[in-house]
Amino acid sequence: MDGIAIASGLGVGLIVGITGVGGGSLMTPLLLSVFKLNPAVAIGTDLWFASLTKVSGSVAHARHGHVNWAIVRRMLSGSIPASIATIAWMHQTGITKGWASTLTFSLGIALLLTAVVVAFKQSWQPLGLRLERWIPESRKPMLLIALGLLLGVLVSLSSIGAGAIGATLILLIHPRMRARDIVGTDIAHAVPLTFVAGVGHASLGNVDWALLGSLLIGSLPGIWLGAQLTRRLPDGIVRSLLCASLLMAGWKVIH
């Protein structure tokens, strides 16, 4: 059992519990920099980490009625086929040096996008309300399927996107949804997507199972503790520190 991995899981779980930002934004760079995993294995390991840590949150939100299942079904109808197609493409091409570079670049872009999403968190709902006049209700189902397609590819390539990016795009399409319903719906969609992508990466041999177990041991109490602390820390300070960390991680991964 790896003490550093348990401590890392605890730290990531703590930040996830405080900020609500998906662990993939933090865990994958950690797996690359601290544990020196190659990009494909880091992404595959993180997908399983994300899937397993989000299950309890998904169940809790569902019990409280915070999941819009119609939105989840539409997004999954795009994201699951996109994830399967992306994994099939990876099987076909193999993890060559060039493909590893593509995975690394995708990871860096996803980190930078997540940083922007978190930085401008307060601006997305007003923007969504302004966009409403251009997005009639009849177009929203197709937009949700297209959103699912985008997330299916992005998550399969980088393990990042099902959290902050997914929630923000749901908010732009449905700006009048309650915040807790957006969070619950986003998590409910992320669990099956990260599981399918994780199974795909496992079939490629891209999962470090021993490391995953140690990370989970630390993360579960970390998430609980972070949830208790979230009411005591100023949101602005937490968001600023998180954005800076994501920007630095994204820049370092790309370069």
Secondary structure, 3 states (H helix, E strand, C coil): CCHHHHHHHHHHHHHHHHHCCCCHHHHHHHHHHCCCCCHHHHHHHHHHHHHHHHHHHHHHHHHCCCCCHHHHHHHHHHHHHHHHHHHHHHHHHCCCHHHHHHHHHHHHHHHHHHHHHHHCHHHHHHHHHHHHHHCCHHHHHHHHHHHHHHHHHHHHHHCCCCCHHHHHHHHHHCCCCCHHHHHHHHHHHHHHHHHHHHHHHHHCCCCCHHHHHHHHHHHHHHHHHHHHHCCCCCHHHHHHHHHHHHHHHHHHHHC
